[in-house]
Amino acid sequence: MDYKNALITGGAGFIGGHIAHRLVDAGRNVKALDNLSVGRKENLPDSAELIVGDIRDTEILKSAFENVDVVFHLAAKVSIRLAIEEFHDDADINLIGTLNVLKAARDAGVKKFIYASSMAIYGNPDYSPQDENHPQRPTSPYGVSKLASERYISILAPLWGIDFINLRLFNTYGPRQTPSPYVGVITIFIRNILSGEQVKIFGDGKQKRDFIYVGDVARAFDLAASSDVSGITLNIGTGIPTDVNTIADILINRLDRNVKPVNTPPVAGEPGDSLADISLAQSMIGFSAKYGIEEKIDEAIEWNRVASDI
Ligand SMILES: NC(=O)c1ccc[n+]([C@@H]2O[C@H](COP(=O)([O-])OP(=O)(O)OC[C@H]3O[C@@H](n4cnc5c(N)ncnc54)[C@H](O)[C@@H]3O)[C@@H](O)[C@H]2O)c1
């Protein structure tokens, strides 16, 4: 589908900023709506317009949606773990906020809606890799609000004549991920190692994750928006498993520090193994990840080294 004008909610965040750069480089007009609770203006390219506002504010949404062909909805409170305590905020932003964005898209006559869902909707695996039909039993309210959002979009968007694709993102890493104790194990470990803090591995560290480079994720959003496909939900990962112990080892080696990680009890909400079957994304929108962890982890290290000034 050809289009010119994009709105990215959460556009000043980690993944949203990378999508914005990619779209601007392709000659598209980009607006970002972000309340800057986590995001930063510097994550956006200069030519993108930043509207500082909240997806719970329907007036702001109305003006943000003027002259928009495609919306990329990424604004969210992003934490599997934190959502257990802050379940009300999670539902308010991640579900009700999504419904606000969807309604604003309808009222503005938007052509396509691309939603950032999450592998957290699957919960503990019955089998691995997980395809899109894998049973969906989220272990955290975050997964519940993401799954509910997907379902609302899947029902309402077609009724309103809006094309849509839900993208279930797996663990995304790379430069510009906002440091937080709750999100992004790679960024957390890099910061811990650089600053000499303890590297804490929840559980035995044998839980497998599908780590995908943020540039690949941004390309998946671009492909989803440009394709003529609609009405589907796709996994976006690499299909390559890496356990948390291995991530810690790789980082300790690359940073050349004498660090011994400690194992702490598993935390509530975090699922067991998580690995994407990406064959549907490949056949529907021509997506497959270009990069493995060994190729791109240095970019994340370098960015954190500079940004944290350690
Ligand atoms: N990072 C991952 O590994 C991962 C994995 C699966 C899914 N996702 C999803 O991808 C999306 C982007 O995640 P990210 O890693 O870039 O996180 P992020 O926190 O960097 O980006 C989210 C952005 O949304 C903004 N925001 C939060 N609440 C808002 C509100 N009420 N109104 C307006 N803006 C608001 C934040 O300021 C931030 O810039 C999220 O929807 C997340 O659930 C991320």
PDBQT file of the ligand as one rigid body, heavy atoms in Angstrom, charges set to zero:
ROOT
HETATM    1  N1  LIG A 401      11.051  -3.553  23.707  1.00  0.00    +0.000 N 
HETATM    2  C1  LIG A 401      10.572  -4.782  23.556  1.00  0.00    +0.000 C 
HETATM    3  O1  LIG A 401      11.294  -5.767  23.699  1.00  0.00    +0.000 OA
HETATM    4  C2  LIG A 401       9.110  -4.998  23.190  1.00  0.00    +0.000 A 
HETATM    5  C3  LIG A 401       8.647  -6.320  23.068  1.00  0.00    +0.000 A 
HETATM    6  C4  LIG A 401       7.309  -6.532  22.751  1.00  0.00    +0.000 A 
HETATM    7  C5  LIG A 401       6.463  -5.458  22.520  1.00  0.00    +0.000 A 
HETATM    8  N2  LIG A 401       6.927  -4.190  22.654  1.00  0.00    +0.000 N 
HETATM    9  C6  LIG A 401       5.985  -3.093  22.419  1.00  0.00    +0.000 C 
HETATM   10  O2  LIG A 401       6.559  -2.159  21.514  1.00  0.00    +0.000 OA
HETATM   11  C7  LIG A 401       6.128  -0.844  21.846  1.00  0.00    +0.000 C 
HETATM   12  C8  LIG A 401       7.323   0.092  22.009  1.00  0.00    +0.000 C 
HETATM   13  O3  LIG A 401       8.147  -0.394  23.058  1.00  0.00    +0.000 OA
HETATM   14  P1  LIG A 401       9.567   0.261  23.387  1.00  0.00    +0.000 P 
HETATM   15  O4  LIG A 401      10.460  -0.838  23.789  1.00  0.00    +0.000 OA
HETATM   16  O5  LIG A 401       9.959   1.180  22.293  1.00  0.00    +0.000 OA
HETATM   17  O6  LIG A 401       9.225   1.055  24.726  1.00  0.00    +0.000 OA
HETATM   18  P2  LIG A 401       9.381   2.602  25.108  1.00  0.00    +0.000 P 
HETATM   19  O7  LIG A 401       8.952   2.731  26.518  1.00  0.00    +0.000 OA
HETATM   20  O8  LIG A 401      10.738   3.086  24.719  1.00  0.00    +0.000 OA
HETATM   21  O9  LIG A 401       8.303   3.282  24.148  1.00  0.00    +0.000 OA
HETATM   22  C9  LIG A 401       6.985   3.546  24.537  1.00  0.00    +0.000 C 
HETATM   23  C10 LIG A 401       6.733   5.029  24.329  1.00  0.00    +0.000 C 
HETATM   24  O10 LIG A 401       5.388   5.316  24.672  1.00  0.00    +0.000 OA
HETATM   25  C11 LIG A 401       5.366   6.541  25.384  1.00  0.00    +0.000 C 
HETATM   26  N3  LIG A 401       4.154   6.509  26.224  1.00  0.00    +0.000 N 
HETATM   27  C12 LIG A 401       3.920   5.748  27.319  1.00  0.00    +0.000 A 
HETATM   28  N4  LIG A 401       2.687   5.981  27.805  1.00  0.00    +0.000 NA
HETATM   29  C13 LIG A 401       2.124   6.911  26.983  1.00  0.00    +0.000 A 
HETATM   30  C14 LIG A 401       0.869   7.557  26.955  1.00  0.00    +0.000 A 
HETATM   31  N5  LIG A 401      -0.068   7.302  27.891  1.00  0.00    +0.000 N 
HETATM   32  N6  LIG A 401       0.615   8.467  25.980  1.00  0.00    +0.000 NA
HETATM   33  C15 LIG A 401       1.570   8.742  25.034  1.00  0.00    +0.000 A 
HETATM   34  N7  LIG A 401       2.772   8.166  25.018  1.00  0.00    +0.000 NA
HETATM   35  C16 LIG A 401       3.050   7.249  25.972  1.00  0.00    +0.000 A 
HETATM   36  C17 LIG A 401       6.660   6.571  26.187  1.00  0.00    +0.000 C 
HETATM   37  O11 LIG A 401       7.051   7.875  26.552  1.00  0.00    +0.000 OA
HETATM   38  C18 LIG A 401       7.619   5.915  25.217  1.00  0.00    +0.000 C 
HETATM   39  O12 LIG A 401       8.256   6.873  24.419  1.00  0.00    +0.000 OA
HETATM   40  C19 LIG A 401       5.268  -0.968  23.112  1.00  0.00    +0.000 C 
HETATM   41  O13 LIG A 401       3.910  -0.988  22.726  1.00  0.00    +0.000 OA
HETATM   42  C20 LIG A 401       5.680  -2.319  23.676  1.00  0.00    +0.000 C 
HETATM   43  O14 LIG A 401       4.632  -2.897  24.428  1.00  0.00    +0.000 OA
HETATM   44  C21 LIG A 401       8.233  -3.931  22.992  1.00  0.00    +0.000 A 
ENDROOT
TORSDOF 0
